[in-house]
Amino acid sequence: MESSNGKPPQGEEEGKAAGSIGGYESLHRLLESNLPPELFKEASRLLLGLNCAHPLEAVSLPGATTDLAKAHNFDVQAFRFNADKEHMRQPRIVRVGLIQNSIAVPTTCHFADQKKSIMEKVKPIIDAAGASGVNILCLQEAWTMPFAFCTREKRWCEFAEPVDGESTQFLQELAQKYNMVIVSPILERDINHGETIWNTVVVIGNNGNIIGIHRKNHIPRVGDFNESTYYMEGNTGHPVFETAYGKIAVNICYGRHHPLNWLAFGLNGAEIVFNPSATVGELSEPMWPIEVR
């Protein structure tokens, strides 16, 4: 359980707090809750840099969005990222949404029930994105399942589905309803090629159409953590997808550690590059500001 500011409720022992970083859900929350505003602003500048020489600006959200967040117990935040003005073109506003979710039922439940419960949990969050006018929404890596690739247990491959499978059909309706592009990372079962398993992103257009797919380029093999137990490096290169709201690319999880990945997407014309991930705070949080900058 957490209070609304991401801090453990008073009286709760730190070891029992839900957050993984000193009892907080993120480094941002830890610093924000414990530093005076001016010091927090300076710490954020050092960690994250500035946006066009200014700190990020928080954006107020519609009542419908905050009502959904309260009713379904999820945290929602919004910020404005500015860009330098051009001389010849009018400014273009693109509203981007990102979802990071946890599982909804124990991993001992039937796999179909696990998947259904996650979809039911994510649905009101997508509704909140729609209420906020989000143009492009990205879900987390392998969002329809527990991130079990550290176990080396083959049974988790049962969550794999075709590109046009259940989760895509679920999101196609929502994409069309909210006129929203949705980036959906799934565990793919390639039924046309011997049911090969891939770590894949399906890009769904704002009309509910499937624009294309991209498969994870780099597979972690770190100690006992070896995702090649399930799938190998992808075969789609560095595609850029033309959407109604701009040219986007997807650098899946571990690919963020490889600078040439980002370079290739940029050279191919990407205006926005997403990095859907499923990881843990202690492992990855310290690396985000370094890699992002």
C-alpha positions in Angstrom: 0.0 0.0 0.0 1.2 3.5 -0.8 0.1 7.0 -0.1 -0.8 9.3 -3.0 2.7 10.7 -3.1 4.4 7.3 -3.6 5.6 7.3 0.1 4.9 4.4 2.5 2.1 5.2 4.9 3.2 6.4 8.3 3.8 3.7 10.8 4.5 1.1 8.1 7.9 -0.7 8.4 10.2 0.1 5.6 10.7 -3.6 4.8 6.9 -3.9 4.2 6.7 -0.9 1.9 5.5 -1.6 -1.7 8.2 0.5 -3.3 11.5 -1.1 -4.2 13.7 1.9 -3.8 14.0 2.7 -0.1 10.3 2.1 0.2 9.4 4.4 -2.7 8.2 3.4 -6.2 11.0 5.4 -8.0 14.1 7.5 -7.4 12.0 10.5 -8.6 9.4 9.9 -5.8 12.1 9.3 -3.2 13.9 12.6 -4.0 10.6 14.6 -4.4 9.3 13.4 -1.0 12.5 14.2 0.9 14.2 17.2 -0.6 13.0 20.9 -0.5 11.6 22.0 -3.8 14.7 24.0 -4.9 17.0 21.1 -4.1 14.7 18.6 -5.9 14.7 20.8 -9.0 18.6 20.9 -8.9 18.8 17.1 -8.4 16.4 16.5 -11.3 18.5 18.8 -13.5 21.7 16.9 -12.7 20.0 13.5 -13.2 17.8 14.1 -16.1 19.0 17.3 -17.7 16.8 20.1 -18.8 14.2 20.4 -21.5 15.1 23.4 -23.8 16.9 24.9 -20.8 13.8 24.5 -18.5 12.7 21.9 -16.0 9.8 19.6 -17.1 6.5 21.3 -16.6 3.7 19.2 -15.0 0.4 19.2 -16.9 -3.0 19.1 -15.2 -5.3 16.2 -16.2 -9.0 16.1 -16.9 -11.4 15.1 -14.1 -12.4 12.0 -16.0 -8.8 10.8 -16.0 -8.2 11.4 -12.3 -11.5 9.8 -11.4 -10.5 6.7 -13.3 -7.2 6.6 -11.4 -8.9 6.9 -8.1 -11.6 4.3 -8.9 -9.0 1.7 -10.1 -6.1 2.6 -7.9 -3.4 3.6 -10.4 -1.0 6.5 -10.4 -1.1 9.0 -13.3 1.2 11.9 -14.1 1.6 14.2 -17.1 4.5 16.4 -18.2 5.1 18.8 -21.1 8.3 18.4 -23.2 9.1 21.4 -25.4 11.2 21.6 -28.6 13.0 24.5 -30.1 10.7 26.5 -32.5 11.3 26.1 -36.2 11.3 29.1 -38.6 9.2 27.6 -41.4 6.8 25.0 -39.8 4.1 25.4 -37.3 4.6 23.6 -33.9 3.0 20.2 -33.6 1.7 18.7 -30.4 1.8 15.0 -29.9 0.4 13.5 -26.7 2.3 10.3 -25.7 1.2 7.9 -23.0 3.2 5.2 -21.3 1.8 2.3 -19.2 3.7 0.3 -16.6 1.6 -2.3 -14.9 1.9 -5.2 -12.4 0.2 -8.6 -12.6 -3.4 -8.9 -11.3 -3.6 -12.4 -9.9 -1.1 -15.0 -8.6 1.1 -16.7 -11.2 -0.3 -20.1 -9.9 -3.6 -19.3 -11.6 -4.6 -20.7 -14.9 -2.7 -18.9 -17.7 -6.0 -17.8 -19.4 -7.2 -16.2 -16.1 -3.8 -14.4 -15.6 -4.0 -12.9 -19.1 -7.7 -11.9 -18.8 -7.0 -10.3 -15.4 -4.2 -8.2 -16.8 -6.3 -7.0 -19.7 -9.1 -6.1 -17.3 -6.6 -4.2 -15.2 -5.1 -2.3 -18.1 -8.4 -1.4 -19.7 -9.3 1.5 -17.4 -5.8 2.8 -17.7 -6.2 2.9 -21.5 -9.6 4.6 -20.9 -7.8 7.2 -18.9 -5.3 7.8 -21.7 -8.2 8.2 -24.1 -9.9 10.7 -21.7 -6.6 12.6 -21.6 -6.4 12.9 -25.4 -3.3 10.6 -25.8 -2.3 10.2 -29.4 0.2 7.4 -29.1 0.1 4.9 -26.2 2.9 2.4 -25.4 2.5 -0.6 -23.1 5.3 -2.3 -21.2 7.3 -5.2 -22.6 5.3 -8.5 -22.8 2.4 -6.7 -21.1 0.0 -9.6 -21.3 1.9 -11.9 -18.9 4.2 -12.0 -15.9 7.7 -11.2 -17.0 8.9 -14.8 -16.3 11.9 -15.0 -18.7 14.4 -15.1 -15.9 13.0 -18.5 -14.8 14.0 -20.6 -17.9 10.7 -22.5 -17.5 9.3 -23.2 -21.0 5.7 -23.3 -19.8 5.5 -19.5 -20.0 5.6 -19.8 -23.7 1.9 -20.6 -23.5 1.3 -16.9 -23.3 2.6 -16.5 -26.8 0.1 -15.5 -29.5 -0.1 -14.6 -33.2 0.4 -11.0 -34.2 -3.4 -10.7 -34.8 -4.2 -12.6 -31.6 -6.4 -11.9 -28.6 -4.5 -8.9 -27.2 -4.2 -7.2 -30.6 -7.9 -7.6 -31.2 -8.6 -6.2 -27.7 -6.4 -3.1 -28.4 -7.7 -2.6 -32.0 -11.1 -1.7 -30.6 -9.7 0.8 -28.1 -7.4 2.3 -30.7 -10.3 2.9 -33.0 -12.5 4.2 -30.1 -10.0 6.8 -29.0 -8.4 7.6 -32.4 -5.1 6.4 -30.8 -2.0 4.6 -32.0 -1.1 1.8 -29.6 2.3 0.1 -29.3 1.7 -3.4 -28.0 4.7 -5.5 -26.9 3.8 -9.2 -26.8 5.3 -12.7 -26.8 4.7 -13.6 -30.4 4.0 -17.1 -31.8 4.9 -17.1 -35.5 2.4 -19.6 -36.7 3.7 -19.3 -40.3 7.2 -20.4 -39.4 7.1 -23.4 -37.2 5.6 -21.5 -34.2 8.8 -19.7 -33.6 8.7 -17.5 -30.5 9.7 -13.8 -30.7 9.7 -10.8 -28.3 7.6 -8.6 -30.5 5.9 -5.2 -30.7 2.7 -4.8 -32.7 2.0 -1.2 -33.8 -1.7 -0.6 -34.1 -3.0 2.4 -36.0 -5.6 4.9 -34.9 -8.1 3.2 -37.2 -7.5 -0.2 -35.6 -5.3 -1.4 -38.4 -2.0 -3.3 -37.8 0.7 -1.0 -39.2 3.5 -3.4 -38.6 5.7 -5.3 -36.2 9.2 -5.1 -34.8 11.1 -7.9 -33.0 13.6 -7.4 -30.2 17.1 -6.8 -31.5 19.3 -7.6 -28.5 18.8 -10.5 -26.1 20.3 -10.3 -22.5 22.6 -13.1 -21.5 23.7 -11.9 -18.1 24.8 -14.6 -15.6 21.8 -17.0 -15.2 19.5 -14.5 -16.9 19.3 -15.7 -20.4 16.2 -14.8 -22.5 17.5 -17.0 -25.4 15.8 -19.9 -23.6 12.6 -18.5 -25.1 13.5 -16.5 -28.2 16.5 -15.3 -30.2 17.4 -11.9 -31.7 14.8 -10.5 -34.0 14.9 -10.3 -37.8 13.2 -7.0 -38.5 16.1 -4.6 -38.5 15.3 -1.1 -37.3 11.9 -0.3 -38.8 10.2 3.1 -38.5 6.4 3.3 -38.6 4.5 6.1 -40.3 1.5 6.9 -38.1 -1.1 9.7 -38.1 0.9 11.5 -35.4 4.5 11.1 -36.5 7.2 8.6 -37.4 7.9 6.2 -34.5 10.2 3.3 -33.7 10.5 0.9 -30.8 13.7 -0.1 -29.1 12.6 -3.0 -26.9 14.0 -3.2 -23.4 17.7 -4.5 -23.5 18.2 -2.7 -26.8 18.5 0.6 -24.9 22.0 -0.5 -23.7 23.2 -0.4 -27.4 23.8 3.2 -28.7 23.9 2.1 -32.3 20.3 0.9 -31.9 19.1 4.4 -31.2 21.3 5.8 -34.0 19.8 3.3 -36.5 16.3 4.3 -35.6 17.2 7.9 -35.9 18.9 7.5 -39.2 15.8 5.7 -40.5 13.7 8.8 -39.7 12.2 8.1 -36.3 10.8 11.2 -34.5 9.8 9.3 -31.4 11.5 6.1 -30.1 9.8 4.1 -27.4 11.6 1.8 -25.0 9.1 -0.6 -23.5 10.7 -2.5 -20.6 9.9 -5.0 -17.9 12.6 -4.8 -15.2 13.2 -4.0 -11.5 14.0 -0.7 -9.9 17.2 -1.7 -8.2 18.6 -3.1 -11.4 17.7 -0.4 -13.9 16.7 2.8 -12.2 20.3 4.1 -11.8 20.9 3.5 -15.5 17.9 5.4 -16.9 19.3 8.9 -16.6 22.7 7.9 -18.0 21.3 6.1 -21.0 18.5 8.6 -21.7 21.1 11.5 -21.8 
